[in-house]
Amino acid sequence: MALRAQPRPPRGLAPEGPPAADRGGSRRAARVRHLAPNWYASVMGTAIVANAGAALPVRFPGLRTACTVVWALSALMLLVLLVARAAHWTYHRDQGRAHLLDPAVAPFYGCLSMALLAVGGGTVLVGSDWIGIDAAIAVDAVLFTAGTAVGLLAALAIPYLMAVRHDLTPASASPVWLLPVVAPMVSAALGPLLIPHLPAGQWQEGMLLGCYAMFGLSLLATLVMLPVILARLLTGPRLPLALTPTLFLVLGPLGQSTTAANKFADAAPHVVPAPYVQGFAAFAVLYGVPVMGFAMAWLALATAAVLRARRQGMGFAMTWWAFTFPVGTCVTGAEGLAQHTGLQLYDWLAVGLYVLLAAAWLTAAAHTARGLLNGTLLPP
């Protein structure tokens, strides 16, 4: 059984309840007691709709305006969640510590990093239409710095907790384990957006190679964890119905690493010497094509598993947001491959995956809004 943090015992005699003036605030604070870090997945899933739509090879009337509106919604969601999570840690530290010591919840702390990064990247890609490029770069610089710091911390701290504090077995392996280690890959994919706005020379080259280092960190950590997850899926007990959508999380490191490899090739000219420019361009295709092929095979497998779970009675849970961000990374990966290979096949793949992403986002968002209104997602 997983270790859980316990509230500290009172140091002295405490009043039976909060003062009358504080009771209203206490009641409001009670509403966020069960607000877990998995809620950041809704921000990620919303932001990727805007980010992926901004680079689609096929333009539809009103698409960019719609993407900008969705980006604004993701930014508002991020702000609300940051305030709510701050209240959660202020009033419910015991629950916050319990989340860190719960192996089913702790990996979702990687979602905070990815939410910050996704909204920051969207600010440059589409938000600049409304707030201007200078303001967009400033916002992205802040969110990228914070998101990268949180992501690197999560990529080290959460596996450490899994190794020394969580009570894990091979039968408990889950695709959720990938969340903290994939966060640096999101930094690697979105960092190149800032390279043209940095001073030429050491700053730009340092940013590019730093993103490349995070690419390696995340990729190698994923390659270590993925066999354990696959072994559980093939030989261990089946995932509970509510966790079946997390199979889509495997698409995250696949699509995001393909996206990152293509972004490195875009940023390399005028940043690194010529031989490395050609190397980054070749790597984008030689790495991205086979990885995207595996991603499409996994997408078919995960979709079949979800349809089966749905027939067996799988209802809505916040895990449905796993249908959004991972698929979005495959959209951006296909967009990059279309640019660097010139094949229309990847253009149409990007468009088809984006239609799937939009449908998944609308479904998850509608069910989430309904759950918030009827109180089933945040029980008292």
C-alpha positions as CSV (number, residue, x, y, z in Angstrom):
1,M,0.0,0.0,0.0
2,A,1.3,3.5,-0.9
3,L,2.6,5.6,1.9
4,R,0.5,8.7,2.5
5,A,1.3,11.8,4.4
6,Q,-0.6,12.4,7.6
7,P,-1.6,15.7,9.0
8,R,0.6,17.1,11.8
9,P,-0.8,16.7,15.3
10,P,-2.0,19.9,17.0
11,R,0.6,21.5,19.2
12,G,-1.9,22.6,21.7
13,L,-5.6,23.0,22.3
14,A,-7.2,24.3,19.2
15,P,-10.7,25.9,18.9
16,E,-13.4,23.6,17.7
17,G,-13.8,25.6,14.5
18,P,-12.5,28.6,12.7
19,P,-13.5,32.1,13.8
20,A,-16.8,33.3,12.4
21,A,-15.1,35.7,10.1
22,D,-13.0,32.9,8.6
23,R,-15.8,30.3,8.1
24,G,-16.8,31.7,4.7
25,G,-13.2,31.5,3.5
26,S,-12.8,28.0,5.0
27,R,-15.8,26.8,3.2
28,R,-14.5,28.2,-0.1
29,A,-11.1,26.6,0.6
30,A,-12.7,23.3,1.2
31,R,-13.8,23.2,-2.5
32,V,-10.2,22.9,-3.6
33,R,-9.2,20.2,-1.2
34,H,-9.5,17.5,-3.8
35,L,-8.1,19.5,-6.7
36,A,-5.2,17.3,-7.8
37,P,-2.4,18.2,-10.3
38,N,-4.1,16.1,-13.0
39,W,-6.3,19.2,-13.7
40,Y,-3.4,20.8,-15.5
41,A,-3.9,18.3,-18.2
42,S,-7.0,20.2,-19.2
43,V,-4.8,23.3,-19.8
44,M,-2.4,21.3,-21.8
45,G,-5.1,19.8,-23.9
46,T,-6.7,23.1,-24.6
47,A,-3.4,24.9,-25.5
48,I,-2.3,22.2,-27.9
49,V,-5.5,22.8,-30.0
50,A,-4.3,26.4,-30.6
51,N,-0.6,25.5,-31.0
52,A,-1.2,22.7,-33.5
53,G,-3.8,24.6,-35.4
54,A,-1.5,27.5,-36.0
55,A,0.9,25.4,-38.2
56,L,-1.6,23.3,-40.1
57,P,-0.6,23.1,-43.8
58,V,-4.2,23.6,-44.9
59,R,-5.8,27.0,-44.1
60,F,-9.5,27.2,-43.2
61,P,-11.4,30.6,-43.0
62,G,-11.4,31.7,-39.4
63,L,-9.0,29.0,-38.2
64,R,-6.3,31.3,-36.8
65,T,-8.9,33.4,-35.0
66,A,-10.4,30.3,-33.5
67,C,-7.0,29.1,-32.4
68,T,-6.3,32.5,-30.8
69,V,-9.6,32.3,-28.9
70,V,-8.7,28.8,-27.7
71,W,-5.2,30.0,-26.6
72,A,-6.9,32.8,-24.6
73,L,-9.1,30.2,-22.9
74,S,-6.1,28.0,-22.0
75,A,-4.4,31.1,-20.5
76,L,-7.4,31.8,-18.4
77,M,-7.7,28.2,-17.3
78,L,-4.0,28.2,-16.3
79,L,-4.5,31.4,-14.2
80,V,-7.5,30.0,-12.4
81,L,-5.8,26.7,-11.7
82,L,-2.6,28.3,-10.4
83,V,-4.7,30.4,-8.0
84,A,-6.8,27.3,-7.0
85,R,-3.7,25.1,-6.5
86,A,-2.1,27.9,-4.4
87,A,-5.2,27.8,-2.2
88,H,-5.0,24.0,-2.1
89,W,-1.4,24.1,-0.8
90,T,-2.2,27.0,1.6
91,Y,-5.2,25.3,3.3
92,H,-4.7,21.6,2.6
93,R,-0.9,20.9,2.9
94,D,-1.8,17.5,4.3
95,Q,-3.6,16.6,1.1
96,G,-0.8,18.1,-1.0
97,R,1.8,15.9,0.8
98,A,-0.5,12.9,0.3
99,H,-0.7,13.6,-3.4
100,L,3.1,13.6,-3.6
101,L,3.3,10.3,-1.8
102,D,0.5,8.7,-3.8
103,P,2.0,6.8,-6.8
104,A,-1.2,7.3,-8.8
105,V,-1.2,11.1,-8.4
106,A,2.4,12.2,-8.1
107,P,3.3,11.7,-11.8
108,F,0.7,14.3,-12.7
109,Y,3.0,17.0,-11.3
110,G,4.7,16.9,-14.7
111,C,1.5,18.3,-16.1
112,L,2.1,21.7,-14.3
113,S,5.3,22.1,-16.4
114,M,3.7,21.2,-19.6
115,A,0.7,23.5,-19.0
116,L,3.0,26.4,-18.5
117,L,5.1,25.6,-21.5
118,A,2.1,25.0,-23.8
119,V,0.4,28.3,-22.9
120,G,3.7,30.1,-23.3
121,G,4.3,28.6,-26.7
122,G,0.8,29.5,-27.8
123,T,1.4,33.1,-26.7
124,V,4.1,33.4,-29.4
125,L,2.4,31.3,-32.1
126,V,-1.1,32.9,-32.0
127,G,-1.4,35.2,-28.9
128,S,0.9,37.7,-30.5
129,D,-1.9,38.6,-32.9
130,W,-3.7,40.2,-29.9
131,I,-1.0,41.3,-27.6
132,G,1.9,42.0,-29.9
133,I,5.1,40.1,-30.5
134,D,7.2,41.9,-27.9
135,A,4.7,41.2,-25.1
136,A,4.2,37.6,-26.4
137,I,8.0,37.0,-26.2
138,A,8.1,38.4,-22.7
139,V,5.2,36.2,-21.5
140,D,6.7,33.1,-23.2
141,A,10.1,33.8,-21.6
142,V,8.6,33.8,-18.2
143,L,6.4,30.7,-18.7
144,F,9.2,28.8,-20.5
145,T,11.7,29.5,-17.7
146,A,9.2,28.5,-15.0
147,G,7.9,25.5,-16.9
148,T,11.4,24.2,-17.7
149,A,12.5,24.6,-14.1
150,V,9.4,22.7,-12.8
151,G,9.7,20.1,-15.6
152,L,13.4,19.3,-14.7
153,L,12.5,19.2,-11.0
154,A,9.6,16.8,-11.7
155,A,11.7,14.6,-14.0
156,L,14.2,14.1,-11.2
157,A,12.0,14.3,-8.0
158,I,9.0,12.1,-9.1
159,P,11.1,9.1,-10.2
160,Y,13.1,9.5,-7.0
161,L,9.9,9.3,-4.9
162,M,8.8,6.4,-7.0
163,A,12.1,4.6,-6.2
164,V,12.3,5.3,-2.5
165,R,8.8,6.2,-1.1
166,H,6.2,4.7,-3.4
167,D,5.2,1.1,-3.0
168,L,5.3,0.0,-6.6
169,T,5.1,-3.4,-8.3
170,P,5.4,-4.4,-12.0
171,A,1.7,-5.0,-12.0
172,S,1.1,-1.3,-11.0
173,A,3.0,0.1,-14.0
174,S,0.9,2.7,-15.9
175,P,1.4,5.1,-18.9
176,V,0.9,7.8,-16.3
177,W,4.5,7.1,-15.2
178,L,5.7,8.9,-18.4
179,L,4.2,12.3,-17.5
180,P,7.1,13.6,-15.4
181,V,9.9,12.5,-17.7
182,V,8.2,13.8,-20.9
183,A,8.0,17.3,-19.5
184,P,11.6,18.3,-20.6
185,M,10.8,17.1,-24.1
186,V,8.0,19.8,-24.2
187,S,10.7,22.3,-23.2
188,A,12.9,21.0,-26.0
189,A,10.2,21.4,-28.6
190,L,9.1,24.9,-27.6
191,G,12.5,26.4,-26.6
192,P,13.4,27.0,-30.3
193,L,10.6,29.6,-30.5
194,L,12.7,31.9,-28.3
195,I,16.0,31.4,-30.2
196,P,15.6,34.1,-32.8
197,H,14.9,36.6,-30.0
198,L,18.0,35.9,-28.1
199,P,21.4,37.6,-28.7
200,A,23.3,36.0,-31.5
201,G,26.2,33.7,-30.6
202,Q,26.6,32.0,-27.3
203,W,23.0,32.7,-26.2
204,Q,21.3,31.2,-29.2
205,E,23.7,28.2,-29.5
206,G,23.4,27.6,-25.8
207,M,19.6,27.6,-26.0
208,L,19.6,25.2,-29.0
209,L,22.0,22.7,-27.4
210,G,20.3,23.1,-24.0
211,C,17.0,22.0,-25.7
212,Y,18.9,19.2,-27.4
213,A,20.2,18.0,-24.0
214,M,16.6,18.0,-22.6
215,F,15.6,16.0,-25.7
216,G,18.1,13.4,-24.7
217,L,17.2,13.4,-21.0
218,S,13.5,12.9,-21.8
219,L,14.0,10.4,-24.6
220,L,16.4,8.1,-22.6
221,A,14.2,8.3,-19.5
222,T,11.2,7.3,-21.7
223,L,13.1,4.4,-23.2
224,V,13.8,3.2,-19.7
225,M,10.2,3.4,-18.5
226,L,8.4,2.3,-21.6
227,P,9.5,-1.4,-21.5
228,V,8.2,-1.7,-17.9
229,I,4.8,-0.2,-18.9
230,L,4.6,-2.5,-22.0
231,A,5.4,-5.5,-19.9
232,R,2.5,-4.7,-17.5
233,L,0.1,-4.2,-20.4
234,L,1.1,-7.5,-22.0
235,T,1.6,-9.8,-19.0
236,G,0.1,-8.0,-16.0
237,P,-3.5,-7.2,-15.0
238,R,-5.5,-5.2,-17.5
239,L,-5.8,-1.5,-16.8
240,P,-9.0,-0.4,-15.0
241,L,-11.6,0.9,-17.4
242,A,-11.1,4.5,-16.1
243,L,-7.4,4.3,-16.9
244,T,-7.7,3.0,-20.4
245,P,-7.5,6.5,-22.0
246,T,-4.0,6.8,-20.5
247,L,-2.8,4.5,-23.2
248,F,-2.8,7.6,-25.4
249,L,-0.1,9.1,-23.1
250,V,2.5,7.0,-24.9
251,L,1.9,9.1,-28.0
252,G,3.2,12.2,-26.0
253,P,7.0,11.4,-26.0
254,L,6.7,10.0,-29.6
255,G,5.0,13.0,-31.1
256,Q,6.8,15.6,-29.0
257,S,10.2,14.2,-29.8
258,T,9.4,14.2,-33.5
259,T,8.3,17.8,-33.1
260,A,11.5,18.7,-31.2
261,A,13.7,17.1,-33.8
262,N,12.1,19.2,-36.6
263,K,12.2,22.4,-34.5
264,F,16.0,21.9,-34.0
265,A,16.4,21.6,-37.8
266,D,14.4,24.9,-38.2
267,A,16.5,26.7,-35.6
268,A,20.0,25.4,-36.5
269,P,20.8,27.7,-39.5
270,H,22.8,30.7,-38.4
271,V,23.1,29.3,-34.9
272,V,25.6,26.3,-35.3
273,P,28.3,25.6,-37.9
274,A,27.2,24.2,-41.3
275,P,28.0,20.5,-40.7
276,Y,25.7,20.5,-37.6
277,V,23.0,22.3,-39.6
278,Q,23.0,19.5,-42.1
279,G,23.1,17.0,-39.2
280,F,20.0,18.4,-37.5
281,A,18.1,18.5,-40.8
282,A,19.0,14.8,-41.5
283,F,18.2,13.8,-37.9
284,A,14.7,15.4,-38.2
285,V,13.8,13.0,-41.0
286,L,15.8,9.9,-40.0
287,Y,14.4,10.1,-36.5
288,G,11.0,11.5,-37.1
289,V,9.7,9.2,-39.8
290,P,10.1,5.8,-38.0
291,V,9.0,7.3,-34.7
292,M,5.9,8.7,-36.3
293,G,5.2,5.3,-37.9
294,F,5.3,3.7,-34.4
295,A,3.1,6.4,-33.1
296,M,0.4,5.7,-35.7
297,A,0.6,2.0,-34.8
298,W,0.2,2.8,-31.1
299,L,-2.7,5.2,-31.9
300,A,-4.5,2.3,-33.6
301,L,-3.9,0.0,-30.6
302,A,-4.9,2.6,-28.0
303,T,-8.1,3.5,-30.0
304,A,-9.1,-0.2,-30.2
305,A,-8.6,-0.6,-26.4
306,V,-10.6,2.5,-25.7
307,L,-13.5,1.4,-27.9
308,R,-13.5,-1.9,-26.1
309,A,-13.5,-0.3,-22.7
310,R,-16.3,2.0,-23.8
311,R,-18.4,-1.0,-24.8
312,Q,-17.7,-2.5,-21.3
313,G,-19.1,0.6,-19.6
314,M,-16.2,3.1,-19.3
315,G,-17.6,6.4,-18.3
316,F,-16.1,9.9,-18.3
317,A,-13.2,10.7,-16.0
318,M,-10.5,13.3,-16.1
319,T,-8.3,10.7,-17.9
320,W,-10.2,11.5,-21.0
321,W,-7.9,14.6,-21.4
322,A,-5.3,12.0,-22.4
323,F,-7.0,12.0,-25.8
324,T,-5.9,15.6,-26.4
325,F,-2.3,16.7,-25.7
326,P,-0.6,13.5,-26.9
327,V,-2.6,13.5,-30.2
328,G,-1.7,17.2,-30.5
329,T,2.0,16.4,-30.4
330,C,1.5,14.0,-33.2
331,V,-0.1,16.8,-35.2
332,T,2.9,19.1,-34.7
333,G,5.2,16.2,-35.4
334,A,3.4,15.5,-38.7
335,E,3.5,19.2,-39.6
336,G,7.3,19.2,-39.1
337,L,7.8,16.1,-41.2
338,A,5.6,17.6,-44.0
339,Q,7.9,20.6,-44.0
340,H,11.2,18.7,-44.1
341,T,10.2,15.9,-46.4
342,G,7.9,17.8,-48.8
343,L,5.5,14.8,-48.8
344,Q,1.8,15.7,-48.9
345,L,1.1,12.4,-47.0
346,Y,2.2,14.2,-43.8
347,D,0.1,17.2,-44.7
348,W,-3.0,15.1,-44.8
349,L,-1.9,13.1,-41.7
350,A,-1.6,16.4,-39.8
351,V,-5.0,17.5,-40.9
352,G,-6.6,14.2,-40.1
353,L,-5.0,14.0,-36.6
354,Y,-6.1,17.6,-36.0
355,V,-9.7,16.7,-36.7
356,L,-9.4,13.9,-34.2
357,L,-7.8,16.3,-31.7
358,A,-10.6,18.9,-32.1
359,A,-13.3,16.2,-31.6
360,A,-11.5,14.8,-28.5
361,W,-11.1,18.3,-27.0
362,L,-14.7,19.2,-27.5
363,T,-15.8,15.9,-25.9
364,A,-13.5,16.2,-22.9
365,A,-14.2,19.9,-22.4
366,A,-18.0,19.4,-22.5
367,H,-17.9,16.5,-20.0
368,T,-15.6,18.5,-17.7
369,A,-17.8,21.6,-17.7
370,R,-20.8,19.4,-17.0
371,G,-19.0,17.7,-14.1
372,L,-18.0,21.0,-12.6
373,L,-21.5,22.4,-12.8
374,N,-23.1,19.3,-11.2
375,G,-20.3,19.0,-8.6
376,T,-19.2,15.4,-9.5
377,L,-15.6,16.3,-10.4
378,L,-14.8,18.2,-7.2
379,P,-16.7,16.4,-4.4
380,P,-17.1,18.4,-1.1
